[in-house]
Amino acid sequence: MTTQRNCDEQSRLAALQLRKTINVLREALSEAMSEITSLRAEITTLRQEDDRVKQRQVQKVKRPNDLLKNDKRRATRSKAHVDSQAENVRLMKEMKVEEVEWKQNWLKKEWRMREETLSHKSERDTTASQEEDGRDVKEVLLDYSKVNVSSSSPSLDHHLSC
């Protein structure tokens, strides 16, 4: 009888820890998604700025009268300035894209590591519970696979109460 109570209490504690971990992961995922959304908006803004700079550059080339009004040195400087602005915008855009890709890859890697940690922890828990109540590991894993991981899941509460 006390063995059953200990098993029930351990199951409840494991489920509580699992719920906390899931909530932390959900928060991290939502933060990452909002960061990705803001970075995408920033990339769009940078692309628009890049388009505007390119358009200004084309307009400068199309208006030879403006170039004729200025002396040769000033025209060269203004074209070089526009070129450097376009290059700066292009570099910023590339940096932001690389940053977003890096963050996405990091989050995927972090998520996989946490899932592996949880699966290893789950395997240890199932092995321990198998030794205590004599059930087969496959039966325990089947029970765990039926459990809904939602924090307010009635099936999880039902599973833990038995």
TIVOVO-624263 format. One record per residue (C-alpha): residue number from 1; residue in one letter; x, y, z. Coordinates in nm, 3 decimals, decimal comma, always signed. Example, Ala and Ser with C-alpha at 12.3 -4.5 7.8 and 13.67 -1.06 7.14 Angstrom:
<atoms>
@paba: 1	drenlum: A	px: +1,230	py: -0,450	pz: +0,780 $
@paba: 2	drenlum: S	px: +1,367	py: -0,106	pz: +0,714 $
</atoms>
This chain:
<atoms>
@paba: 1	drenlum: M	px: +0,000	py: +0,000	pz: +0,000 $
@paba: 2	drenlum: T	px: +0,279	py: +0,245	pz: +0,085 $
@paba: 3	drenlum: T	px: +0,460	py: +0,141	pz: -0,232 $
@paba: 4	drenlum: Q	px: +0,151	py: +0,238	pz: -0,433 $
@paba: 5	drenlum: R	px: +0,130	py: +0,573	pz: -0,252 $
@paba: 6	drenlum: N	px: +0,499	py: +0,639	pz: -0,314 $
@paba: 7	drenlum: C	px: +0,452	py: +0,551	pz: -0,680 $
@paba: 8	drenlum: D	px: +0,147	py: +0,780	pz: -0,705 $
@paba: 9	drenlum: E	px: +0,332	py: +1,063	pz: -0,533 $
@paba: 10	drenlum: Q	px: +0,636	py: +1,018	pz: -0,756 $
@paba: 11	drenlum: S	px: +0,411	py: +1,017	pz: -1,061 $
@paba: 12	drenlum: R	px: +0,241	py: +1,336	pz: -0,947 $
@paba: 13	drenlum: L	px: +0,576	py: +1,506	pz: -0,879 $
@paba: 14	drenlum: A	px: +0,710	py: +1,394	pz: -1,216 $
@paba: 15	drenlum: A	px: +0,396	py: +1,523	pz: -1,388 $
@paba: 16	drenlum: L	px: +0,423	py: +1,855	pz: -1,203 $
@paba: 17	drenlum: Q	px: +0,786	py: +1,891	pz: -1,307 $
@paba: 18	drenlum: L	px: +0,691	py: +1,798	pz: -1,663 $
@paba: 19	drenlum: R	px: +0,415	py: +2,061	pz: -1,662 $
@paba: 20	drenlum: K	px: +0,660	py: +2,326	pz: -1,539 $
@paba: 21	drenlum: T	px: +0,911	py: +2,230	pz: -1,805 $
@paba: 22	drenlum: I	px: +0,643	py: +2,238	pz: -2,075 $
@paba: 23	drenlum: N	px: +0,526	py: +2,581	pz: -1,961 $
@paba: 24	drenlum: V	px: +0,884	py: +2,712	pz: -1,966 $
@paba: 25	drenlum: L	px: +0,932	py: +2,570	pz: -2,314 $
@paba: 26	drenlum: R	px: +0,605	py: +2,725	pz: -2,431 $
@paba: 27	drenlum: E	px: +0,711	py: +3,065	pz: -2,297 $
@paba: 28	drenlum: A	px: +1,051	py: +3,036	pz: -2,465 $
@paba: 29	drenlum: L	px: +0,886	py: +2,934	pz: -2,790 $
@paba: 30	drenlum: S	px: +0,640	py: +3,224	pz: -2,781 $
@paba: 31	drenlum: E	px: +0,924	py: +3,467	pz: -2,706 $
@paba: 32	drenlum: A	px: +1,124	py: +3,324	pz: -2,993 $
@paba: 33	drenlum: M	px: +0,826	py: +3,349	pz: -3,228 $
@paba: 34	drenlum: S	px: +0,768	py: +3,713	pz: -3,134 $
@paba: 35	drenlum: E	px: +1,140	py: +3,782	pz: -3,183 $
@paba: 36	drenlum: I	px: +1,126	py: +3,617	pz: -3,526 $
@paba: 37	drenlum: T	px: +0,819	py: +3,824	pz: -3,616 $
@paba: 38	drenlum: S	px: +0,988	py: +4,146	pz: -3,515 $
@paba: 39	drenlum: L	px: +1,304	py: +4,051	pz: -3,704 $
@paba: 40	drenlum: R	px: +1,098	py: +3,972	pz: -4,014 $
@paba: 41	drenlum: A	px: +0,938	py: +4,315	pz: -3,990 $
@paba: 42	drenlum: E	px: +1,283	py: +4,469	pz: -3,954 $
@paba: 43	drenlum: I	px: +1,405	py: +4,278	pz: -4,260 $
@paba: 44	drenlum: T	px: +1,106	py: +4,406	pz: -4,457 $
@paba: 45	drenlum: T	px: +1,188	py: +4,762	pz: -4,352 $
@paba: 46	drenlum: L	px: +1,552	py: +4,714	pz: -4,453 $
@paba: 47	drenlum: R	px: +1,446	py: +4,575	pz: -4,790 $
@paba: 48	drenlum: Q	px: +1,221	py: +4,874	pz: -4,848 $
@paba: 49	drenlum: E	px: +1,506	py: +5,109	pz: -4,758 $
@paba: 50	drenlum: D	px: +1,734	py: +4,919	pz: -4,994 $
@paba: 51	drenlum: D	px: +1,475	py: +4,954	pz: -5,272 $
@paba: 52	drenlum: R	px: +1,444	py: +5,328	pz: -5,206 $
@paba: 53	drenlum: V	px: +1,821	py: +5,374	pz: -5,219 $
@paba: 54	drenlum: K	px: +1,842	py: +5,178	pz: -5,544 $
@paba: 55	drenlum: Q	px: +1,557	py: +5,382	pz: -5,688 $
@paba: 56	drenlum: R	px: +1,738	py: +5,705	pz: -5,596 $
@paba: 57	drenlum: Q	px: +2,052	py: +5,568	pz: -5,755 $
@paba: 58	drenlum: V	px: +1,863	py: +5,493	pz: -6,078 $
@paba: 59	drenlum: Q	px: +1,705	py: +5,839	pz: -6,073 $
@paba: 60	drenlum: K	px: +2,049	py: +5,997	pz: -6,039 $
@paba: 61	drenlum: V	px: +2,171	py: +5,809	pz: -6,343 $
@paba: 62	drenlum: K	px: +1,856	py: +5,893	pz: -6,542 $
@paba: 63	drenlum: R	px: +1,889	py: +6,267	pz: -6,481 $
@paba: 64	drenlum: P	px: +2,204	py: +6,372	pz: -6,664 $
@paba: 65	drenlum: N	px: +2,099	py: +6,737	pz: -6,636 $
@paba: 66	drenlum: D	px: +2,155	py: +6,724	pz: -6,262 $
@paba: 67	drenlum: L	px: +2,495	py: +6,572	pz: -6,320 $
@paba: 68	drenlum: L	px: +2,581	py: +6,839	pz: -6,575 $
@paba: 69	drenlum: K	px: +2,491	py: +7,114	pz: -6,328 $
@paba: 70	drenlum: N	px: +2,735	py: +6,981	pz: -6,074 $
@paba: 71	drenlum: D	px: +3,099	py: +6,961	pz: -6,137 $
@paba: 72	drenlum: K	px: +3,257	py: +6,624	pz: -6,205 $
@paba: 73	drenlum: R	px: +3,399	py: +6,583	pz: -5,855 $
@paba: 74	drenlum: R	px: +3,066	py: +6,649	pz: -5,684 $
@paba: 75	drenlum: A	px: +2,887	py: +6,405	pz: -5,915 $
@paba: 76	drenlum: T	px: +3,139	py: +6,136	pz: -5,837 $
@paba: 77	drenlum: R	px: +3,104	py: +6,198	pz: -5,464 $
@paba: 78	drenlum: S	px: +2,724	py: +6,186	pz: -5,471 $
@paba: 79	drenlum: K	px: +2,725	py: +5,861	pz: -5,672 $
@paba: 80	drenlum: A	px: +2,982	py: +5,714	pz: -5,434 $
@paba: 81	drenlum: H	px: +2,768	py: +5,824	pz: -5,139 $
@paba: 82	drenlum: V	px: +2,458	py: +5,657	pz: -5,283 $
@paba: 83	drenlum: D	px: +2,662	py: +5,345	pz: -5,360 $
@paba: 84	drenlum: S	px: +2,796	py: +5,333	pz: -5,005 $
@paba: 85	drenlum: Q	px: +2,446	py: +5,379	pz: -4,863 $
@paba: 86	drenlum: A	px: +2,317	py: +5,096	pz: -5,081 $
@paba: 87	drenlum: E	px: +2,607	py: +4,879	pz: -4,971 $
@paba: 88	drenlum: N	px: +2,543	py: +4,962	pz: -4,604 $
@paba: 89	drenlum: V	px: +2,176	py: +4,873	pz: -4,637 $
@paba: 90	drenlum: R	px: +2,262	py: +4,550	pz: -4,818 $
@paba: 91	drenlum: L	px: +2,513	py: +4,454	pz: -4,547 $
@paba: 92	drenlum: M	px: +2,266	py: +4,534	pz: -4,269 $
@paba: 93	drenlum: K	px: +2,002	py: +4,324	pz: -4,442 $
@paba: 94	drenlum: E	px: +2,243	py: +4,032	pz: -4,476 $
@paba: 95	drenlum: M	px: +2,342	py: +4,064	pz: -4,111 $
@paba: 96	drenlum: K	px: +1,980	py: +4,062	pz: -3,998 $
@paba: 97	drenlum: V	px: +1,898	py: +3,760	pz: -4,216 $
@paba: 98	drenlum: E	px: +2,199	py: +3,574	pz: -4,077 $
@paba: 99	drenlum: E	px: +2,099	py: +3,670	pz: -3,724 $
@paba: 100	drenlum: V	px: +1,744	py: +3,543	pz: -3,777 $
@paba: 101	drenlum: E	px: +1,872	py: +3,219	pz: -3,927 $
@paba: 102	drenlum: W	px: +2,116	py: +3,175	pz: -3,641 $
@paba: 103	drenlum: K	px: +1,844	py: +3,236	pz: -3,382 $
@paba: 104	drenlum: Q	px: +1,607	py: +2,995	pz: -3,556 $
@paba: 105	drenlum: N	px: +1,876	py: +2,725	pz: -3,570 $
@paba: 106	drenlum: W	px: +1,968	py: +2,788	pz: -3,207 $
@paba: 107	drenlum: L	px: +1,605	py: +2,761	pz: -3,099 $
@paba: 108	drenlum: K	px: +1,558	py: +2,440	pz: -3,297 $
@paba: 109	drenlum: K	px: +1,874	py: +2,296	pz: -3,142 $
@paba: 110	drenlum: E	px: +1,768	py: +2,407	pz: -2,793 $
@paba: 111	drenlum: W	px: +1,420	py: +2,260	pz: -2,844 $
@paba: 112	drenlum: R	px: +1,566	py: +1,925	pz: -2,961 $
@paba: 113	drenlum: M	px: +1,800	py: +1,914	pz: -2,661 $
@paba: 114	drenlum: R	px: +1,514	py: +1,977	pz: -2,420 $
@paba: 115	drenlum: E	px: +1,299	py: +1,714	pz: -2,592 $
@paba: 116	drenlum: E	px: +1,586	py: +1,464	pz: -2,568 $
@paba: 117	drenlum: T	px: +1,633	py: +1,549	pz: -2,202 $
@paba: 118	drenlum: L	px: +1,262	py: +1,496	pz: -2,139 $
@paba: 119	drenlum: S	px: +1,260	py: +1,169	pz: -2,334 $
@paba: 120	drenlum: H	px: +1,564	py: +1,042	pz: -2,141 $
@paba: 121	drenlum: K	px: +1,399	py: +1,145	pz: -1,816 $
@paba: 122	drenlum: S	px: +1,080	py: +0,971	pz: -1,927 $
@paba: 123	drenlum: E	px: +1,275	py: +0,656	pz: -2,010 $
@paba: 124	drenlum: R	px: +1,436	py: +0,657	pz: -1,664 $
@paba: 125	drenlum: D	px: +1,095	py: +0,710	pz: -1,500 $
@paba: 126	drenlum: T	px: +0,941	py: +0,425	pz: -1,699 $
@paba: 127	drenlum: T	px: +1,230	py: +0,193	pz: -1,609 $
@paba: 128	drenlum: A	px: +1,192	py: +0,279	pz: -1,241 $
@paba: 129	drenlum: S	px: +0,816	py: +0,232	pz: -1,247 $
@paba: 130	drenlum: Q	px: +0,856	py: -0,099	pz: -1,434 $
@paba: 131	drenlum: E	px: +1,082	py: -0,228	pz: -1,161 $
@paba: 132	drenlum: E	px: +0,835	py: -0,120	pz: -0,893 $
@paba: 133	drenlum: D	px: +0,509	py: -0,252	pz: -1,036 $
@paba: 134	drenlum: G	px: +0,638	py: -0,517	pz: -1,279 $
@paba: 135	drenlum: R	px: +0,479	py: -0,367	pz: -1,591 $
@paba: 136	drenlum: D	px: +0,646	py: -0,394	pz: -1,928 $
@paba: 137	drenlum: V	px: +0,828	py: -0,084	pz: -2,055 $
@paba: 138	drenlum: K	px: +0,615	py: -0,083	pz: -2,370 $
@paba: 139	drenlum: E	px: +0,298	py: -0,067	pz: -2,160 $
@paba: 140	drenlum: V	px: +0,434	py: +0,227	pz: -1,962 $
@paba: 141	drenlum: L	px: +0,540	py: +0,410	pz: -2,278 $
@paba: 142	drenlum: L	px: +0,197	py: +0,343	pz: -2,425 $
@paba: 143	drenlum: D	px: +0,040	py: +0,497	pz: -2,114 $
@paba: 144	drenlum: Y	px: +0,267	py: +0,802	pz: -2,142 $
@paba: 145	drenlum: S	px: +0,188	py: +0,840	pz: -2,510 $
@paba: 146	drenlum: K	px: -0,184	py: +0,853	pz: -2,428 $
@paba: 147	drenlum: V	px: -0,133	py: +1,136	pz: -2,182 $
@paba: 148	drenlum: N	px: -0,219	py: +1,482	pz: -2,316 $
@paba: 149	drenlum: V	px: +0,061	py: +1,723	pz: -2,226 $
@paba: 150	drenlum: S	px: -0,170	py: +2,019	pz: -2,178 $
@paba: 151	drenlum: S	px: -0,130	py: +2,177	pz: -1,837 $
@paba: 152	drenlum: S	px: -0,502	py: +2,147	pz: -1,758 $
@paba: 153	drenlum: S	px: -0,555	py: +1,805	pz: -1,916 $
@paba: 154	drenlum: P	px: -0,822	py: +1,591	pz: -1,753 $
@paba: 155	drenlum: S	px: -0,662	py: +1,278	pz: -1,900 $
@paba: 156	drenlum: L	px: -0,334	py: +1,365	pz: -1,729 $
@paba: 157	drenlum: D	px: -0,511	py: +1,413	pz: -1,396 $
@paba: 158	drenlum: H	px: -0,699	py: +1,085	pz: -1,449 $
@paba: 159	drenlum: H	px: -0,377	py: +0,904	pz: -1,537 $
@paba: 160	drenlum: L	px: -0,204	py: +1,036	pz: -1,228 $
@paba: 161	drenlum: S	px: -0,490	py: +0,951	pz: -0,996 $
@paba: 162	drenlum: C	px: -0,484	py: +0,577	pz: -1,079 $
</atoms>
